[in-house]
Amino acid sequence: MERCAYCGLPSLVGQAHRWEPNGVITLTNSPHNRVIFFECEAIDGIFRGIESLVGVPIEHIVIESRARETKRYIERIYPPEVMHVGDVIHDYGSEEWEKLKATIRAVGQNIIDIGRVYGYGYTRQSELWETGDPYPWRVQTTTDPYSIIFSAADNLGSIEVIEGREMWVRYQEIERNTYRIEVFPGEHPVELKERLKARRYPFKAGDIEYEPCPECGIPLEVSQRIWDPEGGVIKDQDTGRRMALFGPLSVDAIFDDLALELGEAIQETVIEAMRRYIRMAWAVEEWRRDAETFRRMIAVRGMGNLARFDGDRSHLTVTVENAAMHLPMVGAIQALVEMAYRVDRSTVEWEMAEDGDLTVTTWVR
């Protein structure tokens, strides 16, 4: 994997992304879309926490929602004649079939390689490619997945595009933190309600300054993380926490689907699950109670731009422009304020404006 000659960051990251001065990480070839550089261990932690709080399993809903977003992404970047086997599904062994298999294998490996750079773990195509199985793409093995729930869903969505029919997925841990993910034909275990229209808003300008790498332009504080693209792992060397690059809109879509399936109260459950996760995962850290620390913390992650930060002994109010993943952010802010004020519990009020401003007030007394 090619790396920047100066900072050592995988070259793909610098070519495909821009850390903007407004707290947004944009895609070079699609600047209206964004990604975040976030602690990925929180993903499964949030969903497990929600299950614990509501007392019912939600993994099947999360997988179905994520798979739907993955399908839309794959269908957008790969035309049907490249990926779809539906028209030749009965011509197994034909020359056309074998050509299509080779294309799918190459595209699949390309997606795996990109995922490794983004911190998604070390994924391998299955042994079925060597044994003559008619559907070798249905099985993958992943070590150190950034989220086993998302990894399973991504496989499901991709293969539904390839085969043009409904599938279902299962995963099994075959070694420590190594999973075999298998996809089979079958009806979905849950049919989601009609999706709400995704929330989009123009990004506001900002004045955040980074020290860029003179070679690739990526902020040097990003390259200071420990990047292992061969193993598919990115770690914050100061905290030891795992990080990854991924799209926040697909995560927000999951929370919308959960609200449609389980009721609007799920929003407060998401916030509480994130609060508990941060308190558990970050409790050993000292977090300074100042605006610049928080501003840099969220900006480098692409979570938005801190526009307001004020309070007193009883509360703290923050406003984040261009906010991403607003429900988890509310829970994270609440937890960080509790840690800074050294209290066990607090109350929180929040509002997400139509223009993308998230305002959160945490009361500690």
QUIDACOR-V207291 format. One record per residue. PHI is phi in whole degrees, -180 to 180 (none if undefined). Layout:
phi=PHI
phi=PHI
This chain:
phi=none
phi=-68
phi=-128
phi=-62
phi=-67
phi=-94
phi=-100
phi=84
phi=-69
phi=-52
phi=-59
phi=-59
phi=-64
phi=-69
phi=-73
phi=-103
phi=-135
phi=-133
phi=-88
phi=-85
phi=-73
phi=-106
phi=81
phi=-119
phi=-99
phi=-105
phi=-88
phi=-57
phi=-94
phi=-155
phi=-66
phi=-84
phi=-100
phi=-138
phi=-130
phi=-125
phi=-113
phi=-132
phi=-65
phi=-73
phi=-63
phi=-71
phi=-60
phi=-65
phi=-61
phi=-63
phi=-69
phi=-66
phi=-66
phi=-63
phi=-58
phi=-65
phi=-75
phi=-90
phi=77
phi=-136
phi=-69
phi=-126
phi=-58
phi=-64
phi=-71
phi=-62
phi=-63
phi=-63
phi=-67
phi=-63
phi=-62
phi=-63
phi=-68
phi=-63
phi=-59
phi=-62
phi=-67
phi=-63
phi=-65
phi=-77
phi=-99
phi=-124
phi=-68
phi=-56
phi=-68
phi=-86
phi=-109
phi=-81
phi=-97
phi=-56
phi=-75
phi=-122
phi=-62
phi=-97
phi=-109
phi=-57
phi=93
phi=-72
phi=-63
phi=-63
phi=-62
phi=-66
phi=-65
phi=-66
phi=-58
phi=-64
phi=-65
phi=-62
phi=-64
phi=-67
phi=-64
phi=-60
phi=-68
phi=-62
phi=-64
phi=-62
phi=-63
phi=-63
phi=-60
phi=-64
phi=-63
phi=-82
phi=92
phi=-87
phi=109
phi=-102
phi=-107
phi=-127
phi=-69
phi=-76
phi=-67
phi=-65
phi=-66
phi=-99
phi=-105
phi=83
phi=-63
phi=-69
phi=-130
phi=-68
phi=-74
phi=-77
phi=-129
phi=-140
phi=-120
phi=-127
phi=-109
phi=54
phi=-65
phi=-66
phi=-158
phi=-67
phi=-66
phi=-68
phi=-62
phi=-64
phi=-66
phi=-64
phi=-62
phi=-60
phi=-63
phi=-63
phi=-75
phi=-64
phi=-67
phi=-61
phi=-95
phi=67
phi=-154
phi=-69
phi=-135
phi=-137
phi=-131
phi=-142
phi=-136
phi=-142
phi=-78
phi=-98
phi=-144
phi=-59
phi=59
phi=-124
phi=-124
phi=-99
phi=-110
phi=-123
phi=-119
phi=-132
phi=-65
phi=163
phi=-73
phi=-64
phi=-69
phi=-146
phi=-104
phi=-73
phi=-69
phi=-60
phi=-70
phi=-68
phi=-65
phi=-62
phi=-78
phi=-131
phi=-153
phi=-66
phi=-73
phi=-80
phi=-73
phi=-149
phi=-129
phi=-71
phi=-113
phi=-119
phi=-88
phi=-83
phi=-66
phi=-66
phi=-96
phi=-106
phi=86
phi=-74
phi=-54
phi=-63
phi=-70
phi=-75
phi=-69
phi=-73
phi=-66
phi=-88
phi=-101
phi=-126
phi=-67
phi=-67
phi=-93
phi=75
phi=-130
phi=-123
phi=-130
phi=-79
phi=-68
phi=-80
phi=-109
phi=79
phi=-81
phi=-79
phi=-132
phi=-158
phi=-98
phi=-157
phi=-84
phi=-76
phi=-64
phi=-68
phi=-72
phi=-59
phi=-63
phi=-64
phi=-64
phi=-63
phi=-65
phi=-62
phi=-65
phi=-67
phi=-83
phi=-114
phi=108
phi=-63
phi=-62
phi=-64
phi=-60
phi=-67
phi=-68
phi=-61
phi=-61
phi=-67
phi=-63
phi=-69
phi=-57
phi=-65
phi=-64
phi=-63
phi=-61
phi=-76
phi=-83
phi=-112
phi=-63
phi=-81
phi=-91
phi=-96
phi=-112
phi=-72
phi=-89
phi=-137
phi=-67
phi=-66
phi=-60
phi=-68
phi=-60
phi=-66
phi=-59
phi=-83
phi=-66
phi=-67
phi=-89
phi=74
phi=-92
phi=133
phi=-121
phi=-70
phi=-109
phi=-147
phi=-157
phi=-150
phi=177
phi=-146
phi=-68
phi=-106
phi=-160
phi=-140
phi=-117
phi=-129
phi=-124
phi=-115
phi=-82
phi=57
phi=-68
phi=-116
phi=45
phi=-65
phi=-66
phi=-60
phi=-66
phi=-59
phi=-64
phi=-66
phi=-61
phi=-59
phi=-66
phi=-65
phi=-65
phi=-59
phi=-66
phi=-66
phi=-88
phi=58
phi=-125
phi=-87
phi=-138
phi=-154
phi=-119
phi=-135
phi=-123
phi=-150
phi=-147
phi=-107
phi=-78
phi=-65
phi=-89
phi=93
phi=-86
phi=-106
phi=-113
phi=-129
phi=-117
phi=-110
phi=-102
phi=-106
phi=-142
